[in-house]
Amino acid sequence: MNDPAPVPPLPTGRDDFLSTLSTEVIAGAIIGSLVVFLIACKFIYSYGMLASERRVKMEILKRVTNTMELTLPKEFTLSEQNTSFKSITDGGNGTVAKIALKEWLVKKAGVENMSDRSFDVLFGLVDMDNKGTLDFQGFYEFLESIPVPEQPELSPAELKQKKNT
């Protein structure tokens, strides 16, 4: 009969310590990886929710402005928006206060038919953090949500007459 191979003895002393240490390191690495993975998932989820919320609010904002018969007298270029934003920001902190924006819309932008209620609704839709201020992105979205009436195409004779006056 063949004798079975001898069974190695269980690790003791230093070998036992290294065996336990390597098991703890592996378990720690797995737990650490899971924590990093969960944090990344939460960040991606939060960012996606914010982007989704912004898209929904902008769609609602556009629909609300269409029902208000609210218009800007002209379309503002990005550089005009940037200059206007800088002129009404609060003490250089990069935000525009709600009151300052309302005053600018009426006095400088030529919006005359905006009630306080309409303004509050529009501002509330763009003010994502509900602080009562807008950063440049919010300011841009606010102006982009207000329609500009289409200007009729002028005939060459009307263009010439307009230049002469």
DSSP file with accessible surface (Angstrom, degrees, kcal/mol):
  #  RESIDUE AA STRUCTURE BP1 BP2  ACC     N-H-->O    O-->H-N    N-H-->O    O-->H-N    TCO  KAPPA ALPHA  PHI   PSI    X-CA   Y-CA   Z-CA
    1    1 A M              0   0  223      0, 0.0     2,-0.5     0, 0.0     0, 0.0   0.000 360.0 360.0 360.0 144.8    0.0    0.0    0.0
    2    2 A N        -     0   0  161      1,-0.0     3,-0.0     3,-0.0     0, 0.0  -0.731 360.0-131.7 -88.5 133.3    1.0    3.5   -0.7
    3    3 A D        -     0   0  145     -2,-0.5    -1,-0.0     1,-0.1     0, 0.0  -0.622  28.6-111.1 -79.9 138.0    1.2    5.8    2.2
    4    4 A P        -     0   0  118      0, 0.0     3,-0.1     0, 0.0    -1,-0.1  -0.307  43.4 -88.4 -65.4 155.3   -0.6    9.2    1.6
    5    5 A A        -     0   0   86      1,-0.1     2,-0.1    -3,-0.0    -3,-0.0  -0.325  52.0 -99.6 -63.2 142.4    1.6   12.2    1.3
    6    6 A P        -     0   0  124      0, 0.0    -1,-0.1     0, 0.0    -3,-0.0  -0.369  34.2-120.0 -65.5 142.7    2.3   13.8    4.6
    7    7 A V        -     0   0  130     -3,-0.1     3,-0.1    -2,-0.1     0, 0.0  -0.710  29.8-117.2 -81.7 128.1    0.1   16.9    5.4
    8    8 A P        -     0   0  103      0, 0.0    -1,-0.1     0, 0.0     0, 0.0  -0.373  36.7-101.9 -65.8 148.6    2.2   20.0    6.0
    9    9 A P        -     0   0  122      0, 0.0     3,-0.1     0, 0.0     0, 0.0  -0.293  40.6 -95.9 -69.4 152.2    1.9   21.4    9.5
   10   10 A L        -     0   0  151      1,-0.1     6,-0.1    -3,-0.1     2,-0.0  -0.405  51.3 -94.8 -64.3 143.1   -0.3   24.4   10.1
   11   11 A P        +     0   0   60      0, 0.0     2,-0.3     0, 0.0    -1,-0.1  -0.355  50.2 179.5 -64.1 139.9    1.6   27.7   10.1
   12   12 A T    >   -     0   0  109     -3,-0.1     3,-1.1    -2,-0.0     4,-0.3  -0.943  46.1  -4.1-134.6 158.3    2.7   28.8   13.5
   13   13 A G  T 3> S+     0   0   59     -2,-0.3     4,-1.9     1,-0.3     5,-0.1  -0.383 131.4   5.8  67.1-124.0    4.6   31.8   14.8
   14   14 A R  H 3> S+     0   0  192      1,-0.2     4,-2.5     2,-0.2    -1,-0.3   0.891 132.6  52.5 -65.0 -42.0    6.0   34.0   12.0
   15   15 A D  H <> S+     0   0  103     -3,-1.1     4,-2.3     1,-0.2    -1,-0.2   0.899 108.8  51.0 -61.9 -39.8    4.3   32.1    9.2
   16   16 A D  H  > S+     0   0   78     -4,-0.3     4,-2.4     2,-0.2    -1,-0.2   0.916 109.8  50.4 -63.5 -41.4    0.9   32.5   11.0
   17   17 A F  H  X S+     0   0  131     -4,-1.9     4,-2.8     1,-0.2    -2,-0.2   0.937 112.0  46.4 -63.5 -45.5    1.5   36.2   11.4
   18   18 A L  H  X S+     0   0   73     -4,-2.5     4,-2.7     2,-0.2     5,-0.2   0.891 111.5  52.2 -66.0 -37.6    2.3   36.7    7.7
   19   19 A S  H  X S+     0   0   54     -4,-2.3     4,-1.7    -5,-0.2    -1,-0.2   0.936 113.5  43.1 -63.6 -45.4   -0.6   34.6    6.6
   20   20 A T  H  X S+     0   0   59     -4,-2.4     4,-2.5     2,-0.2    -2,-0.2   0.916 113.4  53.0 -66.5 -41.1   -3.0   36.7    8.7
   21   21 A L  H  X S+     0   0   70     -4,-2.8     4,-2.6     1,-0.2     5,-0.2   0.931 108.7  48.2 -62.6 -45.0   -1.3   39.9    7.6
   22   22 A S  H  X S+     0   0   59     -4,-2.7     4,-2.3     1,-0.2    -1,-0.2   0.887 111.0  51.5 -66.3 -34.8   -1.7   39.1    3.9
   23   23 A T  H  X S+     0   0   84     -4,-1.7     4,-2.6    -5,-0.2    -1,-0.2   0.929 111.3  47.8 -65.3 -41.4   -5.4   38.2    4.5
   24   24 A E  H  X S+     0   0  121     -4,-2.5     4,-2.7     2,-0.2    -2,-0.2   0.893 111.1  50.8 -67.1 -38.5   -6.0   41.5    6.3
   25   25 A V  H  X S+     0   0   89     -4,-2.6     4,-2.6     2,-0.2     5,-0.2   0.933 111.8  47.2 -64.5 -44.4   -4.2   43.5    3.5
   26   26 A I  H  X S+     0   0  104     -4,-2.3     4,-2.4     2,-0.2    -2,-0.2   0.944 113.6  47.5 -63.2 -45.5   -6.3   41.8    0.9
   27   27 A A  H  X S+     0   0   45     -4,-2.6     4,-2.7     1,-0.2     5,-0.2   0.924 112.9  49.7 -62.5 -41.7   -9.5   42.4    2.8
   28   28 A G  H  X S+     0   0   41     -4,-2.7     4,-2.9     1,-0.2    -1,-0.2   0.907 110.3  50.1 -63.7 -41.0   -8.5   46.1    3.4
   29   29 A A  H  X S+     0   0   58     -4,-2.6     4,-2.4     2,-0.2    -1,-0.2   0.909 111.9  48.0 -64.7 -40.1   -7.7   46.5   -0.3
   30   30 A I  H  X S+     0   0   99     -4,-2.4     4,-2.3     2,-0.2    -2,-0.2   0.947 114.1  45.6 -66.1 -45.9  -11.1   45.1   -1.3
   31   31 A I  H  X S+     0   0  107     -4,-2.7     4,-2.4     1,-0.2    -2,-0.2   0.933 113.5  50.2 -64.3 -43.3  -13.0   47.2    1.3
   32   32 A G  H  X S+     0   0   34     -4,-2.9     4,-2.4    -5,-0.2    -1,-0.2   0.913 110.0  50.3 -60.7 -42.8  -11.0   50.3    0.2
   33   33 A S  H  X S+     0   0   78     -4,-2.4     4,-2.6    -5,-0.2    -1,-0.2   0.902 109.8  50.8 -62.5 -40.5  -11.8   49.7   -3.5
   34   34 A L  H  X S+     0   0   96     -4,-2.3     4,-2.7     2,-0.2    -2,-0.2   0.911 109.5  50.4 -64.2 -40.5  -15.5   49.3   -2.7
   35   35 A V  H  X S+     0   0   75     -4,-2.4     4,-2.4     2,-0.2    -2,-0.2   0.942 112.1  46.5 -63.5 -46.2  -15.5   52.6   -0.8
   36   36 A V  H  X S+     0   0  100     -4,-2.4     4,-2.5     1,-0.2    -2,-0.2   0.926 112.8  50.9 -61.3 -42.3  -13.8   54.4   -3.7
   37   37 A F  H  X S+     0   0  129     -4,-2.6     4,-2.5     1,-0.2    -2,-0.2   0.929 110.7  48.0 -61.5 -44.8  -16.2   52.8   -6.1
   38   38 A L  H  X S+     0   0  113     -4,-2.7     4,-2.4     2,-0.2    -1,-0.2   0.895 111.0  50.6 -66.3 -38.3  -19.3   53.8   -4.1
   39   39 A I  H  X S+     0   0  111     -4,-2.4     4,-2.4     2,-0.2    -1,-0.2   0.928 111.2  48.9 -64.4 -43.3  -18.0   57.4   -3.8
   40   40 A A  H  X S+     0   0   45     -4,-2.5     4,-2.6     1,-0.2     5,-0.2   0.918 111.0  50.4 -62.0 -42.6  -17.5   57.5   -7.6
   41   41 A C  H  X S+     0   0   54     -4,-2.5     4,-2.7     2,-0.2    -2,-0.2   0.915 110.1  49.7 -62.2 -42.2  -21.0   56.2   -8.2
   42   42 A K  H  X S+     0   0  140     -4,-2.4     4,-2.9     2,-0.2     5,-0.2   0.925 111.5  49.0 -63.7 -41.7  -22.5   58.7   -5.8
   43   43 A F  H  X S+     0   0  141     -4,-2.4     4,-2.7     2,-0.2     5,-0.2   0.944 113.1  46.3 -62.5 -47.3  -20.6   61.6   -7.6
   44   44 A I  H  X S+     0   0  116     -4,-2.6     4,-2.5     1,-0.2    -2,-0.2   0.923 114.4  48.2 -62.7 -42.3  -21.7   60.4  -11.1
   45   45 A Y  H  X S+     0   0  154     -4,-2.7     4,-2.5    -5,-0.2    -2,-0.2   0.939 112.8  47.9 -63.4 -46.4  -25.3   59.9   -9.9
   46   46 A S  H  X S+     0   0   45     -4,-2.9     4,-2.4     2,-0.2    -2,-0.2   0.919 112.8  48.3 -62.3 -43.8  -25.4   63.4   -8.3
   47   47 A Y  H  X S+     0   0  160     -4,-2.7     4,-2.4    -5,-0.2    -1,-0.2   0.925 112.3  49.2 -63.2 -42.9  -23.9   65.0  -11.3
   48   48 A G  H  X S+     0   0   33     -4,-2.5     4,-2.5    -5,-0.2    -2,-0.2   0.895 110.7  50.1 -63.4 -39.9  -26.4   63.3  -13.6
   49   49 A M  H  X S+     0   0   94     -4,-2.5     4,-2.9     2,-0.2    -1,-0.2   0.906 110.5  49.8 -66.3 -41.0  -29.3   64.3  -11.4
   50   50 A L  H  X S+     0   0   96     -4,-2.4     4,-2.5     2,-0.2    -2,-0.2   0.927 112.5  46.9 -62.5 -45.7  -28.1   67.9  -11.4
   51   51 A A  H  X S+     0   0   29     -4,-2.4     4,-2.3     2,-0.2    -2,-0.2   0.916 113.9  48.3 -62.9 -41.0  -27.8   67.9  -15.2
   52   52 A S  H  X S+     0   0   46     -4,-2.5     4,-2.4     2,-0.2    -2,-0.2   0.923 111.4  49.6 -65.3 -43.7  -31.2   66.3  -15.5
   53   53 A E  H  X S+     0   0   85     -4,-2.9     4,-2.7     1,-0.2    -2,-0.2   0.916 110.4  50.9 -61.9 -40.7  -32.8   68.8  -13.1
   54   54 A R  H  X S+     0   0   71     -4,-2.5     4,-2.4     1,-0.2    -2,-0.2   0.918 110.1  49.5 -63.9 -42.6  -31.3   71.7  -15.1
   55   55 A R  H  X S+     0   0  162     -4,-2.3     4,-2.1     2,-0.2    -1,-0.2   0.931 112.7  46.9 -62.9 -43.3  -32.6   70.3  -18.4
   56   56 A V  H  X S+     0   0   80     -4,-2.4     4,-2.5     1,-0.2     5,-0.2   0.942 112.7  49.2 -64.2 -45.2  -36.1   69.9  -16.9
   57   57 A K  H  X S+     0   0   37     -4,-2.7     4,-2.8     1,-0.2    -1,-0.2   0.900 110.7  50.6 -62.4 -39.4  -36.0   73.4  -15.4
   58   58 A M  H  X S+     0   0   29     -4,-2.4     4,-2.4     2,-0.2    -1,-0.2   0.902 110.1  49.6 -66.6 -38.4  -34.9   75.0  -18.7
   59   59 A E  H  X S+     0   0   91     -4,-2.1     4,-2.0     2,-0.2    -2,-0.2   0.928 113.6  45.7 -65.3 -43.6  -37.7   73.2  -20.6
   60   60 A I  H  X S+     0   0   77     -4,-2.5     4,-2.9     1,-0.2     5,-0.2   0.924 110.8  54.7 -63.0 -42.7  -40.2   74.5  -18.1
   61   61 A L  H  X S+     0   0    0     -4,-2.8     4,-2.5     1,-0.2    -2,-0.2   0.922 108.1  48.3 -58.4 -44.8  -38.7   77.9  -18.2
   62   62 A K  H  X S+     0   0  101     -4,-2.4     4,-1.7     1,-0.2    -1,-0.2   0.912 113.2  47.4 -64.0 -40.9  -39.1   78.1  -22.0
   63   63 A R  H  X S+     0   0  163     -4,-2.0     4,-1.2     2,-0.2    -2,-0.2   0.899 111.7  50.5 -68.3 -38.7  -42.7   77.0  -21.8
   64   64 A V  H >X S+     0   0   33     -4,-2.9     4,-0.9     1,-0.2     3,-0.5   0.932 109.4  50.3 -64.9 -44.1  -43.5   79.4  -19.0
   65   65 A T  H 3<>S+     0   0    1     -4,-2.5     5,-1.1     1,-0.2     4,-0.5   0.858 105.8  57.2 -65.1 -31.4  -42.0   82.4  -20.9
   66   66 A N  H 3<5S+     0   0  110     -4,-1.7     3,-0.5     1,-0.2    -1,-0.2   0.832 107.2  47.9 -68.1 -29.4  -43.9   81.5  -24.0
   67   67 A T  H <<5S+     0   0  113     -4,-1.2    -1,-0.2    -3,-0.5    -2,-0.2   0.666 104.8  61.1 -83.2 -14.7  -47.2   81.8  -22.0
   68   68 A M  T  <5S-     0   0   44     -4,-0.9    -1,-0.2    -3,-0.4    -2,-0.2   0.527  96.5-133.0 -88.3  -8.1  -46.2   85.1  -20.5
   69   69 A E  T   5 +     0   0  162     -3,-0.5     2,-0.4    -4,-0.5    -3,-0.1   0.910  53.2 155.0  52.6  42.6  -46.0   87.0  -23.8
   70   70 A L      < +     0   0    3     -5,-1.1     2,-0.3    42,-0.0    -1,-0.2  -0.840  16.5 174.9-102.4 133.4  -42.7   88.3  -22.4
   71   71 A T        -     0   0   52     -2,-0.4    42,-0.3    75,-0.1    41,-0.2  -0.980  30.8-131.1-140.7 152.5  -40.1   89.5  -24.9
   72   72 A L        -     0   0    4     75,-2.1    38,-0.1    -2,-0.3    39,-0.1  -0.803  27.1-128.7 -92.8 144.7  -36.7   91.1  -25.0
   73   73 A P  S    S+     0   0   65      0, 0.0     2,-0.3     0, 0.0    -1,-0.1   0.776  86.9   5.1 -67.7 -23.6  -36.4   94.0  -27.4
   74   74 A K  S    S-     0   0   92     35,-0.3     2,-0.4    74,-0.0     0, 0.0  -0.975  81.9 -97.5-151.7 165.0  -33.3   92.5  -29.0
   75   75 A E        -     0   0  140     -2,-0.3     2,-0.4    74,-0.1    69,-0.0  -0.723  38.0-137.0 -87.8 132.2  -31.1   89.4  -28.9
   76   76 A F        -     0   0   21     -2,-0.4     2,-0.1    67,-0.1    -4,-0.0  -0.774  12.1-134.6 -91.5 132.5  -28.0   89.8  -26.7
   77   77 A T     >  -     0   0   72     -2,-0.4     4,-2.6     1,-0.1     5,-0.2  -0.340  29.8-104.9 -74.4 166.5  -24.7   88.5  -28.0
   78   78 A L  H  > S+     0   0  108      1,-0.2     4,-2.6     2,-0.2     5,-0.2   0.899 123.2  50.7 -61.4 -39.3  -22.5   86.6  -25.6
   79   79 A S  H  > S+     0   0   80      2,-0.2     4,-2.6     1,-0.2    -1,-0.2   0.898 110.3  49.4 -68.1 -36.6  -20.1   89.5  -25.2
   80   80 A E  H  > S+     0   0   64      2,-0.2     4,-2.6     1,-0.2    -2,-0.2   0.902 111.7  49.4 -65.7 -39.1  -23.1   91.9  -24.5
   81   81 A Q  H  X S+     0   0    3     -4,-2.6     4,-2.8     2,-0.2    -2,-0.2   0.920 111.4  49.1 -64.4 -42.1  -24.3   89.3  -21.9
   82   82 A N  H  X S+     0   0   64     -4,-2.6     4,-2.4     2,-0.2    -2,-0.2   0.931 113.0  46.4 -63.5 -45.2  -20.8   89.2  -20.4
   83   83 A T  H  X S+     0   0   97     -4,-2.6     4,-1.8     1,-0.2    -2,-0.2   0.927 114.4  47.6 -63.7 -44.0  -20.6   93.0  -20.2
   84   84 A S  H  X S+     0   0   19     -4,-2.6     4,-1.1     2,-0.2    -2,-0.2   0.909 110.7  52.1 -63.4 -42.5  -24.1   93.3  -18.7
   85   85 A F  H >X S+     0   0   15     -4,-2.8     3,-0.8     1,-0.2     4,-0.7   0.935 109.6  48.7 -60.5 -46.4  -23.4   90.6  -16.2
   86   86 A K  H >< S+     0   0  139     -4,-2.4     3,-0.5     1,-0.2    -1,-0.2   0.852 107.5  56.5 -63.4 -33.0  -20.2   92.3  -15.0
   87   87 A S  H 3< S+     0   0   86     -4,-1.8    -1,-0.2     1,-0.2    -2,-0.2   0.738 115.7  35.0 -73.2 -20.3  -22.0   95.6  -14.7
   88   88 A I  H << S+     0   0   26     -4,-1.1     9,-0.5    -3,-0.8    -1,-0.2   0.315  85.8 124.7-117.6   9.4  -24.6   94.3  -12.3
   89   89 A T    <<  -     0   0   33     -4,-0.7     2,-1.0    -3,-0.5     7,-0.2  -0.324  69.9-103.0 -70.0 154.2  -22.7   91.7  -10.2
   90   90 A D  S >  S-     0   0   60      5,-3.0     3,-2.3     1,-0.2     5,-0.3  -0.667  82.7 -42.9 -80.1 102.4  -22.6   92.0   -6.4
   91   91 A G  T 3  S-     0   0   87     -2,-1.0    -1,-0.2     1,-0.3    -2,-0.0   0.765 107.3 -61.8  52.3  30.7  -19.3   93.4   -5.3
   92   92 A G  T 3  S+     0   0   66     -3,-0.2    -1,-0.3    -6,-0.2    -2,-0.1   0.643 102.7 124.6  74.9  13.8  -17.2   91.4   -7.7
   93   93 A N  S <  S-     0   0  104     -3,-2.3    -2,-0.1     2,-0.2    -1,-0.1   0.425  81.9-111.1 -88.1   3.8  -18.3   88.0   -6.2
   94   94 A G  S    S+     0   0   35      1,-0.2    42,-0.4    -8,-0.1     2,-0.3   0.687  82.1 101.6  81.9  17.0  -19.5   86.7   -9.6
   95   95 A T        -     0   0   30     -5,-0.3    -5,-3.0    40,-0.1     2,-0.5  -0.949  60.5-137.6-132.2 156.2  -23.2   86.6   -8.9
   96   96 A V  E     -A  134   0A   0     38,-2.6    38,-2.0    -2,-0.3    -7,-0.2  -0.948  22.3-130.8-112.4 129.0  -26.2   88.8   -9.7
   97   97 A A  E  >  -A  133   0A  23     -9,-0.5     4,-2.2    -2,-0.5    36,-0.2  -0.420  21.4-117.1 -75.3 154.1  -28.8   89.5   -7.0
   98   98 A K  H  > S+     0   0   71     34,-1.6     4,-2.2     1,-0.2     5,-0.2   0.912 114.1  48.2 -58.0 -45.6  -32.4   89.1   -7.9
   99   99 A I  H  > S+     0   0  122      1,-0.2     4,-2.5     2,-0.2    -1,-0.2   0.916 110.4  51.3 -65.2 -42.8  -33.2   92.8   -7.3
  100  100 A A  H  > S+     0   0   23      1,-0.2     4,-2.4     2,-0.2    -1,-0.2   0.892 109.9  50.4 -63.3 -38.2  -30.3   94.0   -9.5
  101  101 A L  H  X S+     0   0    0     -4,-2.2     4,-2.6     2,-0.2    -1,-0.2   0.928 109.7  49.8 -66.4 -42.9  -31.3   91.7  -12.3
  102  102 A K  H  X S+     0   0   34     -4,-2.2     4,-2.0     1,-0.2     5,-0.2   0.936 112.1  47.8 -61.0 -45.9  -34.9   92.9  -12.2
  103  103 A E  H  X S+     0   0  102     -4,-2.5     4,-2.9     1,-0.2     5,-0.4   0.917 112.2  49.6 -61.8 -42.9  -33.7   96.6  -12.3
  104  104 A W  H  X>S+     0   0   15     -4,-2.4     5,-2.3     1,-0.2     4,-2.1   0.914 108.6  52.9 -63.6 -41.3  -31.4   95.8  -15.2
  105  105 A L  H  <5S+     0   0    1     -4,-2.6     6,-2.7     3,-0.2     5,-0.3   0.910 116.9  38.0 -60.9 -41.3  -34.1   94.1  -17.2
  106  106 A V  H  <5S+     0   0   70     -4,-2.0     4,-0.2     4,-0.2    -2,-0.2   0.942 127.0  32.4 -77.3 -45.9  -36.4   97.0  -16.9
  107  107 A K  H  <5S+     0   0  157     -4,-2.9    -3,-0.2    -5,-0.2    -2,-0.2   0.903 134.1  17.7 -81.9 -43.0  -34.0   99.9  -17.2
  108  108 A K  T  <5S+     0   0  162     -4,-2.1    -3,-0.2    -5,-0.4    -4,-0.1   0.818 125.5  45.3-102.6 -38.3  -31.3   98.6  -19.6
  109  109 A A  S   <S-     0   0    3     -5,-2.3   -35,-0.3     2,-0.1    -3,-0.2   0.625  99.6-125.3 -86.9 -13.2  -32.7   95.6  -21.4
  110  110 A G        +     0   0   29     -6,-0.4     2,-0.8    -5,-0.3    -4,-0.2   0.697  52.6 153.4  81.5  19.7  -36.0   97.2  -22.2
  111  111 A V        +     0   0    1     -6,-2.7    -1,-0.2     1,-0.2     3,-0.2  -0.733   4.6 158.2 -83.6 112.5  -38.3   94.6  -20.7
  112  112 A E        +     0   0  174     -2,-0.8    -1,-0.2   -41,-0.2    -6,-0.1   0.660  59.4  61.9-107.8 -22.8  -41.4   96.5  -19.8
  113  113 A N  S    S+     0   0   86    -42,-0.3     2,-0.6   -44,-0.1    -1,-0.1  -0.050  72.1 115.7-102.3  35.7  -44.1   93.9  -19.7
  114  114 A M        -     0   0   14     -3,-0.2     2,-0.1   -44,-0.1   -44,-0.0  -0.895  50.4-153.3-109.3 117.1  -42.7   91.8  -16.8
  115  115 A S     >  -     0   0   59     -2,-0.6     4,-2.5     1,-0.1     5,-0.2  -0.376  29.4-111.4 -77.6 163.5  -44.8   91.6  -13.7
  116  116 A D  H  > S+     0   0  112      1,-0.2     4,-2.6     2,-0.2     5,-0.2   0.894 119.8  52.9 -61.4 -38.6  -43.2   90.9  -10.3
  117  117 A R  H  > S+     0   0  185      2,-0.2     4,-2.3     1,-0.2    -1,-0.2   0.932 109.1  48.0 -63.0 -45.8  -44.9   87.5  -10.3
  118  118 A S  H  > S+     0   0   24      1,-0.2     4,-2.6     2,-0.2     5,-0.2   0.925 112.5  49.3 -61.6 -43.6  -43.6   86.5  -13.7
  119  119 A F  H  X S+     0   0    5     -4,-2.5     4,-3.1     1,-0.2     5,-0.3   0.929 109.9  51.1 -62.0 -43.8  -40.1   87.6  -12.7
  120  120 A D  H  X S+     0   0   72     -4,-2.6     4,-2.4     1,-0.2    -1,-0.2   0.900 110.9  48.8 -61.2 -40.2  -40.2   85.6   -9.5
  121  121 A V  H  X S+     0   0   44     -4,-2.3     4,-1.6     2,-0.2    -2,-0.2   0.954 114.9  43.9 -64.8 -48.5  -41.3   82.5  -11.4
  122  122 A L  H  X S+     0   0    0     -4,-2.6     4,-1.4     1,-0.2     5,-0.2   0.927 114.9  48.5 -63.6 -44.6  -38.6   82.8  -14.0
  123  123 A F  H  X S+     0   0    3     -4,-3.1     4,-2.7     1,-0.2     3,-0.3   0.917 108.6  54.2 -63.1 -41.8  -35.9   83.6  -11.5
  124  124 A G  H  < S+     0   0   34     -4,-2.4    -1,-0.2    -5,-0.3    -2,-0.2   0.842 106.7  52.3 -62.5 -31.8  -36.9   80.7   -9.3
  125  125 A L  H  < S+     0   0   31     -4,-1.6    -1,-0.2     1,-0.2    -2,-0.2   0.824 116.4  38.3 -73.4 -30.3  -36.6   78.3  -12.2
  126  126 A V  H  < S+     0   0    3     -4,-1.4     2,-1.9    -3,-0.3    -2,-0.2   0.797  93.6  86.7 -90.8 -29.2  -33.1   79.5  -13.0
  127  127 A D    ><  +     0   0   10     -4,-2.7     3,-1.1    -5,-0.2    -1,-0.1  -0.481  57.2 177.9 -74.8  86.0  -31.8   79.9   -9.4
  128  128 A M  T 3  S+     0   0   33     -2,-1.9    -1,-0.2     1,-0.3     6,-0.1   0.813  76.4  41.1 -64.8 -33.1  -30.7   76.3   -9.0
  129  129 A D  T 3  S-     0   0   89      4,-0.2    -1,-0.3    -3,-0.1    -2,-0.1   0.399 102.0-128.5 -98.8   3.6  -29.3   76.7   -5.4
  130  130 A N    <   +     0   0  123     -3,-1.1    -2,-0.1    -6,-0.1    -6,-0.0   0.816  68.7 128.8  55.2  37.6  -32.2   78.9   -4.2
  131  131 A K  S    S-     0   0  156      2,-0.3    -1,-0.1     0, 0.0     3,-0.1   0.475  78.4-113.2 -95.9  -7.2  -29.8   81.5   -2.9
  132  132 A G  S    S+     0   0   26      1,-0.3   -34,-1.6    -9,-0.1     2,-0.3   0.648  87.0  91.6  83.0  14.4  -31.4   84.5   -4.6
  133  133 A T  E     -A   97   0A  31    -36,-0.2     2,-0.4   -35,-0.1    -2,-0.3  -0.938  61.4-144.1-136.4 159.9  -28.4   85.1   -6.9
  134  134 A L  E     -A   96   0A   4    -38,-2.0   -38,-2.6    -2,-0.3     2,-0.1  -0.979   6.4-146.8-124.5 139.8  -27.3   83.9  -10.3
  135  135 A D     >  -     0   0   83     -2,-0.4     4,-2.6   -40,-0.2     5,-0.2  -0.279  48.1 -85.5 -85.2-176.9  -23.9   83.1  -11.6
  136  136 A F  H  > S+     0   0   59    -42,-0.4     4,-3.1     1,-0.2     5,-0.2   0.903 130.2  54.7 -61.6 -38.6  -23.1   83.8  -15.3
  137  137 A Q  H  > S+     0   0   92      1,-0.2     4,-2.5     2,-0.2    -1,-0.2   0.929 111.2  44.6 -59.9 -45.0  -24.5   80.4  -16.4
  138  138 A G  H  > S+     0   0    2      2,-0.2     4,-2.5     1,-0.2    -1,-0.2   0.897 112.9  51.3 -65.2 -40.6  -27.8   81.2  -14.7
  139  139 A F  H  X S+     0   0    0     -4,-2.6     4,-2.5     2,-0.2     5,-0.2   0.936 111.3  48.3 -60.8 -45.2  -27.8   84.8  -16.1
  140  140 A Y  H  X S+     0   0   84     -4,-3.1     4,-2.7     1,-0.2    -2,-0.2   0.935 112.8  47.3 -60.6 -47.2  -27.2   83.4  -19.6
  141  141 A E  H  X S+     0   0   14     -4,-2.5     4,-1.5    -5,-0.2    -1,-0.2   0.880 109.9  54.1 -63.8 -37.5  -30.0   80.8  -19.2
  142  142 A F  H  X S+     0   0    0     -4,-2.5     4,-0.7     2,-0.2     3,-0.3   0.955 112.9  41.8 -61.1 -49.6  -32.3   83.5  -17.9
  143  143 A L  H >< S+     0   0    4     -4,-2.5     3,-0.8     1,-0.2    -2,-0.2   0.889 112.9  53.7 -67.0 -37.2  -31.8   85.7  -20.9
  144  144 A E  H 3< S+     0   0   80     -4,-2.7    -1,-0.2     1,-0.2    -2,-0.2   0.764 102.7  59.1 -68.3 -23.5  -31.9   82.8  -23.3
  145  145 A S  H 3< S+     0   0    4     -4,-1.5    -1,-0.2    -3,-0.3    -2,-0.2   0.720  89.1  81.4 -78.7 -20.4  -35.3   81.7  -21.9
  146  146 A I  S << S-     0   0    4     -3,-0.8   -75,-0.1    -4,-0.7   -74,-0.1  -0.768  84.6-128.9 -88.7 119.8  -36.9   85.0  -22.8
  147  147 A P        -     0   0   44      0, 0.0   -75,-2.1     0, 0.0    -2,-0.1  -0.265   9.5-141.2 -69.4 154.0  -37.9   85.1  -26.4
  148  148 A V        -     0   0   41    -77,-0.2     3,-0.1   -75,-0.1   -77,-0.1  -0.960  28.1-112.8-111.3 129.1  -37.0   87.9  -28.8
  149  149 A P        -     0   0   57      0, 0.0     2,-0.2     0, 0.0   -74,-0.1  -0.345  37.2-105.9 -63.2 141.8  -39.6   88.9  -31.3
  150  150 A E        -     0   0  187      1,-0.1     0, 0.0     0, 0.0     0, 0.0  -0.512  29.7-132.5 -70.0 133.1  -38.7   88.0  -34.8
  151  151 A Q        -     0   0  130     -2,-0.2     3,-0.1    -3,-0.1    -1,-0.1  -0.730  24.7-116.4 -85.6 131.4  -37.7   91.0  -36.9
  152  152 A P        -     0   0  100      0, 0.0     2,-0.2     0, 0.0    -1,-0.1  -0.366  34.2-101.8 -67.0 146.6  -39.4   91.2  -40.3
  153  153 A E        -     0   0  182      1,-0.1     2,-0.4    -2,-0.0     0, 0.0  -0.512  37.3-136.1 -68.0 131.4  -37.0   91.0  -43.2
  154  154 A L        -     0   0   65     -2,-0.2    -1,-0.1    -3,-0.1    -3,-0.0  -0.738  13.1-124.5 -91.3 141.2  -36.5   94.4  -44.7
  155  155 A S     >  -     0   0   51     -2,-0.4     4,-2.6     1,-0.1     5,-0.2  -0.337  31.6-103.7 -74.2 162.7  -36.6   94.9  -48.4
  156  156 A P  H  > S+     0   0  107      0, 0.0     4,-2.3     0, 0.0     5,-0.2   0.887 124.2  52.4 -56.4 -35.9  -33.6   96.5  -50.1
  157  157 A A  H  > S+     0   0   71      2,-0.2     4,-2.4     1,-0.2     5,-0.2   0.918 109.9  48.0 -67.5 -40.0  -35.5   99.8  -50.4
  158  158 A E  H  > S+     0   0   91      2,-0.2     4,-2.5     1,-0.2    -1,-0.2   0.893 111.0  51.2 -67.7 -38.2  -36.4   99.7  -46.7
  159  159 A L  H  X S+     0   0   84     -4,-2.6     4,-2.1     2,-0.2    -2,-0.2   0.921 111.1  47.9 -62.5 -44.0  -32.8   99.0  -45.8
  160  160 A K  H  X S+     0   0  144     -4,-2.3     4,-1.7    -5,-0.2    -2,-0.2   0.917 112.7  48.8 -63.7 -42.1  -31.7  102.0  -47.9
  161  161 A Q  H  X S+     0   0  131     -4,-2.4     4,-1.1     1,-0.2    -2,-0.2   0.908 109.8  52.0 -64.5 -39.2  -34.3  104.2  -46.4
  162  162 A K  H  < S+     0   0  141     -4,-2.5     3,-0.3     1,-0.2    -1,-0.2   0.893 108.6  50.8 -66.1 -37.8  -33.3  103.1  -42.9
  163  163 A K  H  < S+     0   0  176     -4,-2.1    -1,-0.2     1,-0.2    -2,-0.2   0.862 108.5  52.7 -66.2 -35.7  -29.7  104.0  -43.6
  164  164 A N  H  <        0   0  127     -4,-1.7    -1,-0.2    -5,-0.2    -2,-0.2   0.715 360.0 360.0 -74.4 -20.9  -30.6  107.4  -44.8
  165  165 A T     <        0   0  140     -4,-1.1    -3,-0.0    -3,-0.3    -4,-0.0  -0.233 360.0 360.0 -91.4 360.0  -32.6  108.3  -41.7
